[in-house]
């Protein structure tokens, strides 16, 4: 027996439209006669349906049918969060009750891996289900992420994101928070890399990333540039000038010295101007395609974005939706709303994590209030591991904790790529389940697309695998036999999970040179690099069995692992086969793309006013909208 709603949906979806008034023109005037009566192609003369019934019955019926058959999605990505920062992953001093509740009532992954240890490539992989090398979102140079808004690189339009597929399926889609996938190509406002181009109907957030330079009093990441100054060559040049002067070539020496001094002063001046204007030109907030706050005021930004997310859920509670909430936190420069400051035992960093947890709680309470929890798959993760080199200008620790895992962001040691992975969907996923199998943030693409009833693109390689069979317990093994870990565009490591084996092998072909040597970070450069002379190559590669040594503390050798050479041989062959299958594409992170282009510079006033403006309607009303309860 069909319910009334099912009968209406069945009738509405089997109506045959006439050639004069096709389905897509149903609301247009030519579909109705002078009395406001609609006529279908299959109807006999005299059979008429008033316009009011069309609007009240047919259109809601189609929406009802769509909403009843497809789940909604809330995907939350924290920036630079360490796997050891959360209570559900073993932290006993930093309280995260809302995130812990997600894990308690859902599925927790203990070997969830970012496709890259850096923001831009990791997020590109997450959105497309593909290694970033396939989309050109991996750098062959020093800089592996987008830094300035007037750069021309970004996620190519040809790439297909899960948001674009879901939008085509009738979903309402929104990105709230950080994008970091580029903005424009040829002129300001073309927005060829904007979230809208990649399937997000609604965007409220920042196109770049939150840096120290965006927050007054937090210093600058560009101070690390002084570590790259070739002091040795400068001293050698100075010595040569002194020798020329001593030898009697005083005029030539003076001219060379003057030219060198002028060049150094010009470079220093440009660097100072760049640092002083960085926040005004690059740290801005957008609503849709309009800049509404430049530079943005970070103090209450998480509260504003939370309010925006709540409104999106309320506005679309009766249709399938995709909400990608991409936190600016806990990336430095750190900021927390006044009500959260001093709430943790871990300084400002702990306060920021506390606010992130509060935001998660607000979103979950909204889903419950709107009776959407059983209809919505919720996912929480981080884009990569904690940025261990982050120490404030006052000496305070401003980074997260990677737990038992080695190193952090910008490295392919486990601490840089092993991230939280929590799935929550009451009635569809078991509560309290823990999965130790290797999984990837690229797996979200096929998982979401399949659940939405769409087809996986067949014209390109998709590296992710549908996680639902594993999450629901229908299978116990991950589909990932091999996983490949890139440091920018360089294949850094291979992970192998052999069939019918409990071993989990990892081979590293090179590792970063830490400084100071007794640390697990590159503190002299603020971040580790992936090219010579900043790395050490290993031949044979360093080999670990992560099932026995997850901290990667003792590399194996032929003396300690009898099958060392055969294991390494299999992994090297897999790496070669993988690299041969990667088709060359234009790189989006070249120096040419990185260079500042004035004609691309977003500016909501004038350059003479340093592009400053405050037009965000959420600013000033957020305090009345948000109640803060720290547990």
N, C-alpha and C positions, 0 to 999 in steps of 0.2 A: 504493500500500500504506500503510495507516494504522499508526502506531506503537501500542504498547500503551497509552500515555498518551492518545493521541488517541481510541482505541477507548473507553476508560473515560470520557473527557469526553463523547463523542458519546452513549454510553448514559446517562450521568448526566443530561444536559441534555434528553433526550427522554422521560424517565419521565413517565407520566401519574398524577397524584395523585388519590385518591378524594375525594368531597365530604366524607366524614367526617373525613378527615385531610389538609387542604390543605397545600401546600408550606411555608407559614410555620409550621405546627405540627409539623413533622417530628420535633422533639426532645421533644415532649410525651408523657406517659404514655399518653394515650388512643389514640395511633397504634400501640401495641403490644398484643399479647394477653398472656395470663398467662405465656406461656413466653418473653416477650421477642422475639416474632417480628413483623416489620412486613409488612403486606400492601398492595400497590398496587392501584389501581382496575382496571387492565387484567389482573391476574393471575387465572388459573384456580384453582379450589379445590384446595388442597393445595400450591400453589406458595408457598413462604415464604422470606423472607430474614432471617437472624438480625440482631439489633440491632448486633452488632459489625461486620458488613459494611457496614451503613448508615453507621456512624461512621467506618470506615476507608476506605471506597470512595467513597460518594456525596458527602460534604461536602468532602473533599480534592479530589475531582475538579472540583467547581465552583470552588474556589479556584484550582486549577491552570489551568483554562480562562481565568479572569479574568486571572491573572498573566501568562499566555503571550501575551495579545492586546493588552495595554495598557502603554504606557511609564509609568515613574515620573518624578517631577519634584523637583528640588532648586533652589529659587529663593532666591538670596542678595541682600539689599539692604543696602548700607552706608549709613550716615547722614552726609550732608554731605561725602562724598568728592569731591574735585576730579578732573576728567578728567585733569589733568596730574600727579596723584599716582602714577600707575602706570607701571612700566617699559614695558609693552606699548603705552602711549600717549605714549611719548617721554621719560619721566623717567629720567635716568641716575645720579641720586645717591640715590634712595630705592628700596631693593631689595624687590621683590614677586615672588619667583620662582614661587610657586605660582599666583598670578593670571596671571602672564605665560605660564605653561605652559598654562593654560586657553585663552588666546587663541591660542597657537601651535598647539595641537591642535584648535582650533575655529574659530568665526567671530567676527570683531571688527567691531562697528558704530562708525563714526566720527561719525555724525550721529544718535545715539540721544538722544531728548529726553524730559525729564520733563514731565508734563502741567501741572505747577505748580512754581514755584520755592520752595515751602514744604512742610514735612513732611506735615501732616494732609491737605490737598487732593491732594497728589501721590500719597500712599498710597491714598486713596480711589479715585482714577482707576486706579491700578495694579490694585487688587482687583476693580474692576467693569468696566473697559474703557470708562469713560465720563468725559467732562469733569466735574470736581467740581461745576460749576454745576448739573448735571442732578440731583445727589443732595442739594443743599443744603449741601454740604461746602465752600462758598466764602463768605468773609465780605464784607459790604458796609462793615464798619467798620475799626477800627485793627488788631484782633487776628485773625490769620488761622489760628491753630492752637489746640488745646486746651492749657491751661496747668495747670489744677488737676484733681484726680481727682474732686472733688465737684461737677463741672459736669454739666449734664443733656443736653447735645448729644452727637451721635455719628452714626455711619453708620447710616441708617435701616434697620430690619428689612426693609423692602420692597425694598431693593437686593439684587441677586444677585451674589455673588462667585464667582470660579472655584473657591474651596474648597468652597462649598456644592454646586456642580454636581458636582464630583469626588466628594464624599462620597456624593451620591445615586447615583453610578456604582459605588460599592463601594470607593472608595479610603480608605486610612487617611490622615488629614490632621493636620498639626501646625504650629503657629506657635511658634517659639522666638525670643524677643527682644522688640523694641519693637512695640507695637500702635498707639497714638496715634489711635484712632478712637472714643474715648468709652468709657464703662463702664455707668453706670446712668441711669435716667430719673426715677422717682418716689420710690423708696425704696432704701436701701442693700441691696444684694443682689439687686435685680431683674435686674441685669446685662443690660439690654435691648440694649446695644451690645457686649457681650462677644464675643471671638473665637468662642466656642462657637456663638453665635447665627448667626454668619456662616460656619459650615461647618467650623471647626477642632475636631476631636475632642480634641486635646491642646494645652494652652497652658502654656508655662513662660516667663515674661518679665514685662515691665512694661507696664501699661495706658497710661501716659502717655509721656513722653520724658525723656531724660537731660539735665539742665540743670546749669549752674554751681552752682546752689543745692543740688544733690544731693551735691556733693563738698566736704567740709570744706576750707577754705582757698582756695577758688576764687572767692570773691566772690559777687555776685548779679547776675542779669540785670535785676533790678528797680531797680538804681541808675540805669538809663537813664530811669526814670520822672521823675527830676528834670529831664530835658530838656523835659518836657511841662508843667512848672509855669508858669503864666502870670505870669512875673515882672513884665512890664510893667504888667499890670492890678493886681497887688499894689502896685507902686510908686505907681500912679495913685491907688489907694484910700488908701494911706498919706499921699500928698500932700493928698488931700481931707480926711482927718482932721486933719492939721496946720492946714489952712485953717480948718476949723470951730473948732478950738481957738483959733486966732489971732483969729477973729471974735467970740469970746466965748461960743460954744456949747460950753463945756467939758464939761458933764454929758453931752450927746449924744455928743460926740467920745469921751469916756472909755468910754461904754457900747458904742459901735460898735467901738472899739479892743479892748475886753475880749472882745466876741463874736467878732471876727475872730481874735484870738490864741487863744481857746479852740478855734475851728474848726480852725485850723492845727495846734495841738498835738494835737488828736484825730486828725487825718488822719495826722500824722507818727507818732503812737503806733500806729495801726492798721497802717501800712506796716511799722514795725519788728517788730511781732508777727507779721505775715504772713511777713516774711523769715526771722525766727528759727525759726518752726515749719514752714516750707515743706517741708524735707526729710522731717520726721517724717510729715507728712500726705499727701505727694504722691509721694515717691520710694520705692516699695515693690515687692516681687517677689511674683508670684502663681504658684501651680501649680494649673492648672484654675481654679476659682472661689474658691480659698482664698488669703488673704494669708499667705505663709510667711516673709517677712522685711521688717521695716519699722523704719527705712529700710534699704534694701539696702546691702550692703557691696560696693562696686564693684571693689575691688582685684583679685579673682580671678573676677569675674562672667563674663567672656568664656570663661574656662576651664570654668566650671561649665556654661555654655550649650553649649559645644562637646561636653562629656561627655554632656549631655542629647540632643544631636543624634545623636551616635554610637549611643547606646542606642536611640533611635527607629528608626534605620536597621537596627540588628541585630534589633530586635523585629519588624520588618515586612519583612524581606528576601525573604519568599516571597509577598508580595502587592503589588499596586500601591499606591504611596504618594505623597503630596505633602508635602514639607517646605519651609516658608517660614522661612528663617533670616534674621531681621531684626536686624541689628547695632545695638547701642546706640552703638557707636563709629562714626565719629570725631567725633560731636557732643560739644560741650563740656557739662559739665566733663570734660576728658580724664582717662582713667585707663588704666593698663597694669599687667599682672601684674609682680611683682618681677623675674621672669626676663627680661623684655623691656626693662626700663628701661636706657637708655644703649646700646641696641643699634643705633641709627641715627645718622645725621649731622644729623638735623633735630629734635633735642630731643624733648620728650615727644610732640609730634604725630607725628613719624616713628616713635617707639617704638610708638605706638598702631596706625599703619598696618602695621607689622611684625607685630603680634599678630593683626590682622585677616587678613593673608596667611597666617600660621601656621594659623589656624582653617580657612581655605579648604583648605589642604593636608591637615589632619586629616580633613575631610569627604571629600575626594577619595580619600585613602588607604583610608578605610572602604568607600567604594563599590567600590574595586578589590579589597580583601580579601574582600568579600562577593560578588564577581563580578557587580556591578550596573552597571558603567560603560557597557556597551553597551545596557543597558535603561533608562538614566536620562538625561533631558534636564536639563542643568545650566545655570543662567543667573545672571549676576552683574551688578549695576548699583548706582547710587546714587539716592537719592530726589530729590536736586537737587544743585546745585553747592556749592562751598565757602563757608563763612560767613566772609567776608573781614574782618568787623569784630571777630573774636574775637582779642583780645590779653589775655593773662593779667594778674592783678593785679600780677605782677612784671615785666610788660613783654615777656614771651616770646610769640612768634607761635604761636597755637593754631589756625591755620586751614590749609586745604589750598590747592592751586594749580590754577587754571583753565587753565593752559597759555597758548595764544595767544589765548584767548577773553576777552572783556571782562566785567568785574564778576563777581558771584557770587550766592549765595543771596538770595532775596527780590526779585530783578530778572529781567526777561525779556531782558536782554542774554544773549548766547550762553553766557557763563560761568556763568549762573544755572540754565540748563536743559539744556545739552549735557552728558551724563553717560556714563560707561562703559557699554557694552553688549556682553557676551560670552556666546556660546552654545557649549555643548560637548556633543556626542553622537556618540561614535565609531561609524563605520559608517553613520550617518544624515546627518551634516553633514560637509562637507569641512574638512580641516585647513588652517589658515593662510589662510583666506579673509578678505578685508577688503571691507566694503560701505560705500560713502559715501552711500547713499540716506537720505532722512529717514525715521526710524522713531520710535515712541513707546513709553513704558512701558505705555500702554493696549493695545498690541498683544499683550501676554502673555495677556490674557483670551481672545480668540478662538483664539489659537495653542494654548494649553493645553486649552481645552474641545474643540476639534476633534480633537486628538491623543488625548484620552481617549474619543473616540467618542460624545460627547454633542452635543446641539443647542444652537446659539446662541439665547438668548431672543429671541423675535420680537415681544414686547409692549413693547419699549423700544428706544431708539436706542443702538446700540453704536458707539462712535467708533473703537475699535481695529480693526486688520486682521490677518488671519492672516499670520504672518511666514514660515511654512515654505516656501512657493514661492520667496521671495526668498533665504532662508538656504541652500536646497538648489540654487540656481542655475537653477530652472525658469523664473523670470522675472528680469529685470534692473532693473525699475523698481518703486519703492515704490507702493503703492496710495494713498498720501497725496498728493493734488494740493494741497489746502489744509490747513493746520494752524493752530489758533487758540490763542494764548498768553494765558492769564489771569493777572492780578495780583490775587489773591483773586477777587472776583466781577466784576471790571472787565476787559473785553476790551482787552488791552494791545497786542497785535501779531498780525499775520497772516503766515504763510509760504506761498509759492506756488511749486510746482515744475511749471511748464507742461509738457504733453506735447510730445514731440519737441523738447526744448530742454535745454541744459546749464545754463541760468541757474537760480538759486535766489533768489527775491526775498523780502525781509523788510521789512515796513512796521511801524513803531512809532508808535502814536497818542499815547503819552505816555511820559516817562522819569522816573526818580527824580531828585531834586535831591541830588547827592552833597555830602558835607561831610566834610572840607575839599574845596574845589572841584577841586583838582588830583588827587583820588583817584578810586577807583571803588567807594566804599562810603559808607554813612551812619553814620559813626563817632560822631556826636553822639547817635544814637538806638539804636545797637546793631544796627539792622536798618532796611531801607528800607520806607516805607509806600506805599500805592497810591492815596491820595486827596489832594485839596487840603488844605492848601497845600504838601504834600511832593513834588509832581510838577510837571512842565512839560508842557503840552499842545502837540502839533504839528499844525498844519493849513496845508499838507498834511503828512501823516506823514513821518517820517524813512524814507528808502528805501535799502536796501543790496542788492547782489548778492553773496550769501554765497559763491557759487562763485568769485568773484574777491577778495572782501574778507571772509574769515571772522572777522576781528578787529573788524569793524564800526567801522573807523577813519575812513572817509570817506563820509559820506552823499551820495547822488546828488542831482542837481538837474536841471531842464530843460536846463541848459547842458551838463551832462556825460552825460546820458542822454536821447537824442532822444524815446524813447517813455515818458518819465516819467509824463505825465498819463494815458495809456491804461493803463499798468501799475498805477498807483495806483487808477485807476477800477475795474479788475477786482477788485482786492483789497478795496476798500471795499464793492463790491457783494457779494462773497463773505461779508464780515463781517456785513453787514446780513441776508443770507439765513440765515446761521448763527444769529444772535441771534433771528430770528423763529421759528426752529425749536426754541428752548429753552423748555420748558414751565415755568412758575413752580412752585416747590416750597417748603416751609417751610425757612427758613435754620437751620442747626444751630449757627452760630457767632455768634448775637446776644448782646448784653450780658446779656439775661435768662438765656441758657444758660450764659454764662461765670461768672456770679455764684456764689460759694461757698454751697452748701446743706448745712448740718450734717447733715440727715437722709440725705444721700447719701454722707457721708464714710466711706470704708473704714477700718477700725480693727481691728487684730488683738489689742488688749488693751483699754485704756480711754483716754478722752481725758485723764484725770488722769495716766496713764502716757505721755502723748503718743503713744499707739498703738504703742509699740515692742514688737517681738518678733523672735525668731530661731528659725525652725522648719524651715528648708530643710535637708533631709537631705544635699544635695550639699556643703554647707559643711563643710569639715574633711576630706573624703575626696578632694577634687579633686587635691591635690598628688600623691597616690599614683597617680592615674588617668592623668595627663597628662604626657607627656614633651615637653620643649621643645627643638626644634632650629632655630636661626636660621641660615639659609644666607647 
